[in-house]
Amino acid sequence: MGNRPAELARAVRSALAQEDVDVEVILVGNGVPEDWRPGDDEIFRDERVRLVRLPENLGIPAGRNRGVAEAAGEILVFLDDDGWYDSTRLGVHLRDRFAADPRLGIISFRIRDPEGGPGERRHVPRLRVGDPGRSSEVTTFLGGACAIRRAAFEAAGGLPDDFFYAHEELDLGWQAINAGYRIMYDAEAVMLHPPAPPTRHAMFYRLNARNRVWLARRNLPWPLALIYCTVWVVLTVLRVRRPSALKLWFAGFAEGWRKPAGRRRPISWRAVWRMTRAGRPPVI
């Protein structure tokens, strides 16, 4: 969004520093003027960096989709402007992982606090978090800390533009699994990111609820869709104690049923079973 030039330069520098792999950086300015420049740092003048300017803020999934459309690589790596990589061998690690397993579609990175803090539970995409240093198969991934095989991204139909923010990774991940790909949480693939609660966004509660409903309506067989939505109503009431936050959440929940959710592509029961075996059936 053009409001963190120093952090953006650090992020781009960490991507371009990858050794023994070909790297291109598609820098998407989401809601910036036509003449926007990311900053004065010389890293932005590197010939491997290309700008995509979007005059309207289209949201996270649509912005990433626009970047993918401009990219040539077979491995797509998404990085938010306030994160960075501390290893110059991450690219090699990702290349080798994807080459070794043709059915590996998505790698979710481990997010580490640069100050050495314990990290956040939500950054390990499994129900039983356990040791963040343990890799495992999972059913979702972290949108700003991941690598995706282009074939898997395309098979899943990309990210859902209309979601704007929240749960777009679940939508893509479920469809990738449905297409036969695997998702791995790889603790050796590390992104550094300072702790930041998601509730810092004013739209968090409304879009979180709306997109839960859209996710179910788009992707789940109807019996599971109804269970999924019911489970999240119960969990939200138990977890969110502030009446003002609950009011926003239930407004979003109603909006999710009232407004079109987009194309419906229910996943197969085989995919449901694969997700269950991976430790997270699509009801929570």
Secondary structure, 3 states (H helix, E strand, C coil): CCCCHHHHHHHHHHHHCCCCCCCCEEEEEECCCCCCCCCCCHHHHCCCEEEEEECCCCCHHHHHHHHHHHCCCCEEEEECCCCECCCCCHHHHHHHHHHHCCCEEEEEEEEECCCCCCCCHHHCCCCCCCCCCCCEEECCCCCCEEEEEHHHHHHCCCCCHHHCCCCHHHHHHHHHHHCCCEEEEEEEEEEECCCCCHHHCCCHHHHHHHHHHHHHHHHCCHHHHHHHHHHHHHHHHHHCCCHHHHHHHHHHHHHHHHCCCCCCCCCCHHHHHHHHHCCCCCCC
